[in-house]
Amino acid sequence: MRMSATFCREQEALQRAKALSEPLENRRGIAMAAAKAWEAEAISAEKRDAKLTPLDKLDTAIVLQFALEADEVGEGQHIGPGHV
């Protein structure tokens, strides 16, 4: 399952907060490493989403065009008995 950039940013913020409040140095390092990993995943998710959006808009435009053409054909033709 792919995670959204928003979810990744939330996890990054949680890990950074843990790092700031952690008294033990090794646990601070672990939390900061986790925060950096969540940041990298968020960047990856943002890039993935940026690639999908234009295609989704294009797909929507194509579907709309087909629907408009189907309406034009439907208005111009009268289907009689025996036609499916």
N, C-alpha and C positions, 0 to 999 in steps of 0.2 A: 504494500500500500504506500502510495506517495504521500508525503506530508506537505502541508501548505507552508508557504513562507511565513505566514502569520504564526502558525504553531511553532515553527522553528525559532522565530524571533522571541516568542514567549519563553521557550525553553532556554534560549541563550540568556535572557534577562534573569531567569531564575538561577541559573548557574553562576552568573556574575554576582548576584546578590549573595549566594552561598559563599563565594570566594571572599567577598568583603567581610562577611560576618564570622568566618571560620578562624578560630584561634591557632589551629595547627597548620604549619607551613605546607606540609605534604598534601593535606586535604585542600588547601587553597590552590595548590598547583593542579590537582586533579579537577577541581571545579572550573578553573580557568581553561584547562585543556578541553573540558566538555563544552564550555561556552564557545570556544573557538570552533569546535566541531559543529555545533548547532549553527553558528554564523555561516560556516562554509555550506552547510546543507540549505540554509535560507537563501543564500546567493544562488545556489544551484536551482532551487525551486523557483526563484524569481526569473531566472533565465529560461527555464522550461515553460513557465506561464507566459512569458513574453513571446515565445515562439508559437504558442497555441492560439493566442488571441487573434492575430490577423487571419489565420486560417479559419477560425470559427466564424469570423465576420464574413469572410468570403463564402463559406459554406451556406450561411444564412442568406446571403444575397442570391446565390444560385438557386436555392430552394424557393425563394420568393419569386424569382424569374420564372421558374417552372410552373408555379401556382398561377401566376398571371397569364401565362400562355395557355394553360389548361382552361382557365376561365374564358379566355377569348375563343378558344375552339368550342367550348361548351355552349356559348351564347350563339355561335354561328351555325351550329348544327342542331337538327331536330332528329332525335333517334326514334325510329318507328318500331312497330312490333317485330319481334324476331331478332332484334339487335341487342347485344349484351353491353 
